[in-house]
Amino acid sequence: MLKDAIWFNRKQWAYTKLGFGFTLAFYATYGGLAGMFSGDWFEEMETFQAVMTDFVVLAFMSCVGFVFSKGYLNNPYWKNDAFTKRLATLRTHPIPVETLAMSRSVQLAAVSPLSAAVFFGVFYAVSEWAQSLHPATFLQFAFVWLAFGNVCGAWFVLQEWGASGKQYLLRSVYAMLAYVAAGAVLYVTTKKHVTIGLAEAIDAPGGWVWTLAALAAAVAAHVWMQRRLRRILHRRDFA
C-alpha cells in the first residue's frame, strides 16, 4: 500500500513541478519575513511585531504540507469544487481507498519537512533572536512547528476531501482566524509571543518533552486522518 501511495504521489507531482518550486520560494520569502519580525528592528511597534511574528509562523506552518498546485491556482476551487471533482474521478479508478488515504499522509510527510526546512532556514539566517538560541533549542523549536503543521495538515486534508470547495475555504479561513486570535490573546494577556514562549519552554529543564509530545501528536494525527479519510472515501456519494 505504501509503495502504491508513493507511486501515486510521484505521478501527481509530475504535473506540479512549477507549483512545487513556487511553494518553496513562497516559504523562503515568508520565513524571511517572520525572521525580521522576530528581531528588534521594529521595537517602536512592539505589539504589532509580536502579533505579526506569531501570525506568519502560525499561518504558514499550519499548511506546511501542501503544494500550490493547479487545483488551488486555476479556476478557484471554491467556485467549481475542483477537489470534489478530482476525488470523484479518482474513485472511478481501481485505486483502493487505503492507497488514496495513504497518499495524503505521504504528501504531508514528504512536503512538510522540505517546506519547514526552507522556512526556518531563512528565518534563522535573518533573525538575530533565532541566532541567539542554542542550535539544539532552535532545532527542537522547528520540529515542534513541523509537528504542528502535520496535525493541522491532517485536519485540512479531511476538509479538502470531505467537504465542498466553499465549505473547505470557509473552514480554512475560520482556522486561520482562530490561530491569529489565539496569538493575539496570548500576547495581550501575558505579553509573550507564541514563538518566543515556545522557545523558552523548550530551553527550560525538561523542555525536550514538548518536542516529543508534539511529534507524538503528529503521528496520532496521521493515524486519525487515515481512519477518517477511509470512512469518507467509502461513504461519500459523488453522484
C-alpha positions as CSV (number, residue, x, y, z in Angstrom):
1,M,0.0,0.0,0.0
2,L,2.8,2.4,0.9
3,K,4.7,1.7,-2.3
4,D,1.5,2.3,-4.3
5,A,0.8,5.5,-2.5
6,I,4.4,6.8,-3.2
7,W,4.0,5.9,-6.9
8,F,0.6,7.7,-7.0
9,N,2.1,10.8,-5.5
10,R,5.1,10.8,-7.9
11,K,2.6,10.7,-10.8
12,Q,0.6,13.6,-9.3
13,W,3.7,15.7,-8.6
14,A,4.9,15.2,-12.2
15,Y,2.2,17.8,-13.1
16,T,3.0,20.3,-10.4
17,K,6.8,20.9,-10.7
18,L,6.4,24.6,-11.1
19,G,3.9,24.7,-8.2
20,F,6.4,22.8,-6.0
21,G,9.2,25.3,-6.8
22,F,6.8,28.2,-6.2
23,T,5.8,26.7,-2.9
24,L,9.4,26.5,-1.6
25,A,10.1,30.1,-2.8
26,F,6.9,31.2,-1.1
27,Y,8.0,29.6,2.2
28,A,11.5,31.1,1.9
29,T,10.0,34.6,1.5
30,Y,7.7,34.3,4.4
31,G,10.4,32.6,6.6
32,G,12.5,35.7,6.0
33,L,9.6,38.0,6.9
34,A,8.9,36.1,10.1
35,G,12.6,36.3,10.9
36,M,12.6,40.0,10.5
37,F,9.6,40.4,12.7
38,S,11.2,38.4,15.4
39,G,14.2,40.7,15.5
40,D,14.5,44.0,17.4
41,W,14.3,46.4,14.4
42,F,10.6,47.1,15.0
43,E,10.6,47.8,18.7
44,E,8.6,51.1,18.3
45,M,5.6,48.9,17.3
46,E,6.2,46.0,19.7
47,T,2.6,44.8,19.9
48,F,2.3,44.8,16.1
49,Q,5.6,43.0,15.8
50,A,4.6,40.3,18.3
51,V,1.3,39.6,16.7
52,M,2.7,39.6,13.2
53,T,5.5,37.2,14.1
54,D,3.0,34.7,15.5
55,F,0.6,35.2,12.7
56,V,3.2,34.4,10.0
57,V,4.5,31.4,11.8
58,L,1.1,30.0,12.7
59,A,-0.4,30.6,9.3
60,F,2.3,29.1,7.2
61,M,3.3,26.3,9.5
62,S,-0.4,25.2,9.6
63,C,-0.4,24.4,5.9
64,V,3.3,23.4,5.5
65,G,2.4,20.0,3.9
66,F,0.6,21.4,0.9
67,V,1.9,22.3,-2.6
68,F,0.5,25.2,-4.7
69,S,-1.0,23.0,-7.5
70,K,-3.3,23.9,-10.3
71,G,-6.2,22.8,-8.1
72,Y,-5.6,25.9,-5.9
73,L,-4.4,28.4,-8.6
74,N,-6.6,27.7,-11.7
75,N,-10.3,28.1,-11.7
76,P,-10.6,28.7,-7.9
77,Y,-11.7,25.5,-6.2
78,W,-14.3,27.3,-4.1
79,K,-16.2,28.1,-7.3
80,N,-16.1,24.9,-9.2
81,D,-15.4,22.4,-6.3
82,A,-12.3,21.2,-8.0
83,F,-11.2,18.9,-5.2
84,T,-14.5,17.1,-5.1
85,K,-14.4,16.6,-8.9
86,R,-10.9,15.3,-8.7
87,L,-11.8,12.9,-5.9
88,A,-14.9,11.7,-7.9
89,T,-12.6,11.0,-10.8
90,L,-10.2,9.1,-8.7
91,R,-13.0,7.0,-7.2
92,T,-13.9,5.8,-10.7
93,H,-10.4,4.2,-11.0
94,P,-9.5,0.9,-9.4
95,I,-7.4,2.5,-6.7
96,P,-8.1,1.2,-3.2
97,V,-9.2,3.8,-0.7
98,E,-6.4,2.7,1.5
99,T,-3.9,3.8,-1.1
100,L,-5.6,7.1,-1.7
101,A,-5.7,7.8,2.1
102,M,-2.1,6.8,2.5
103,S,-1.1,9.1,-0.4
104,R,-2.1,12.1,1.6
105,S,0.0,11.0,4.5
106,V,2.9,10.5,2.2
107,Q,2.4,14.0,0.8
108,L,2.3,15.6,4.2
109,A,5.3,13.6,5.4
110,A,7.4,14.4,2.3
111,V,6.5,18.0,1.6
112,S,6.2,19.4,5.2
113,P,9.9,18.8,6.2
114,L,11.1,20.4,3.0
115,S,8.9,23.5,3.3
116,A,9.7,23.8,7.0
117,A,13.4,23.5,6.4
118,V,13.3,26.3,3.9
119,F,11.1,28.5,6.1
120,F,13.2,28.1,9.2
121,G,16.5,28.1,7.4
122,V,15.8,31.6,6.1
123,F,14.1,32.5,9.4
124,Y,17.3,31.6,11.2
125,A,19.5,33.4,8.7
126,V,17.8,36.8,9.1
127,S,16.8,36.6,12.8
128,E,19.2,37.8,15.5
129,W,16.8,36.3,18.0
130,A,16.9,32.8,16.4
131,Q,20.7,33.0,16.2
132,S,20.9,33.8,19.9
133,L,19.3,30.4,20.7
134,H,21.3,27.3,21.3
135,P,21.3,25.3,18.0
136,A,19.6,22.3,19.7
137,T,16.9,24.6,21.0
138,F,16.2,26.1,17.6
139,L,16.2,22.6,16.0
140,Q,13.6,21.4,18.5
141,F,11.7,24.6,18.0
142,A,11.5,23.9,14.3
143,F,10.5,20.2,15.0
144,V,7.6,21.3,17.2
145,W,6.3,23.6,14.4
146,L,6.7,20.8,11.9
147,A,4.6,18.6,14.1
148,F,2.0,21.4,14.4
149,G,1.9,21.6,10.6
150,N,1.2,17.9,10.4
151,V,-1.6,18.0,12.9
152,C,-3.2,20.9,11.1
153,G,-2.5,19.3,7.7
154,A,-4.3,16.2,8.7
155,W,-7.4,18.3,9.5
156,F,-7.1,20.3,6.3
157,V,-6.9,17.0,4.2
158,L,-10.1,15.8,5.7
159,Q,-11.8,19.2,4.8
160,E,-10.4,19.1,1.3
161,W,-11.7,15.6,0.5
162,G,-14.7,15.6,2.9
163,A,-16.4,18.9,2.2
164,S,-17.4,21.1,-0.8
165,G,-15.0,23.7,-2.1
166,K,-16.9,26.6,-0.4
167,Q,-17.0,24.7,3.0
168,Y,-13.3,24.0,2.7
169,L,-12.5,27.6,2.1
170,L,-14.7,28.9,4.9
171,R,-13.4,26.3,7.4
172,S,-9.8,27.2,6.4
173,V,-10.4,30.9,6.9
174,Y,-12.0,30.2,10.3
175,A,-9.0,28.1,11.3
176,M,-6.6,30.9,10.3
177,L,-8.6,33.4,12.2
178,A,-8.5,31.2,15.3
179,Y,-4.7,31.0,15.1
180,V,-4.5,34.8,14.9
181,A,-6.9,35.3,17.7
182,A,-5.1,32.8,19.9
183,G,-1.8,34.5,19.3
184,A,-3.2,38.0,19.9
185,V,-5.0,36.9,23.1
186,L,-1.8,35.3,24.5
187,Y,0.2,38.4,23.8
188,V,-2.4,40.8,25.3
189,T,-2.8,38.7,28.4
190,T,0.8,37.6,29.0
191,K,2.9,39.9,26.9
192,K,4.5,36.8,25.4
193,H,4.9,35.6,21.8
194,V,3.7,32.2,20.9
195,T,7.0,31.7,19.1
196,I,9.3,33.1,21.8
197,G,7.3,31.5,24.6
198,L,7.7,28.1,22.9
199,A,11.4,28.6,22.6
200,E,11.7,29.5,26.2
201,A,9.6,26.4,27.2
202,I,11.9,24.2,25.1
203,D,15.0,25.8,26.5
204,A,13.9,25.1,30.1
205,P,14.9,22.0,32.0
206,G,12.9,19.1,30.7
207,G,11.9,21.1,27.6
208,W,12.6,18.2,25.3
209,V,9.2,16.8,26.5
210,W,7.5,19.5,24.4
211,T,9.2,18.2,21.3
212,L,8.4,14.5,22.0
213,A,4.8,15.4,22.8
214,A,4.4,17.4,19.5
215,L,5.9,14.6,17.4
216,A,3.6,12.1,19.1
217,A,0.6,14.3,18.4
218,A,1.7,14.4,14.7
219,V,1.8,10.6,14.5
220,A,-1.6,10.4,16.2
221,A,-3.0,12.9,13.7
222,H,-1.8,10.9,10.8
223,V,-3.4,7.7,12.2
224,W,-6.6,9.6,12.9
225,M,-6.6,11.1,9.4
226,Q,-6.1,7.7,7.8
227,R,-9.1,6.2,9.6
228,R,-11.4,9.2,9.0
229,L,-10.4,9.5,5.3
230,R,-11.0,5.9,4.6
231,R,-14.6,6.2,6.0
232,I,-15.1,9.4,3.9
233,L,-13.9,7.7,0.7
234,H,-16.1,4.7,1.3
235,R,-19.2,6.6,2.2
236,R,-19.1,9.9,0.2
237,D,-21.7,9.9,-2.6
238,F,-20.3,11.6,-5.8
239,A,-23.5,11.2,-7.8
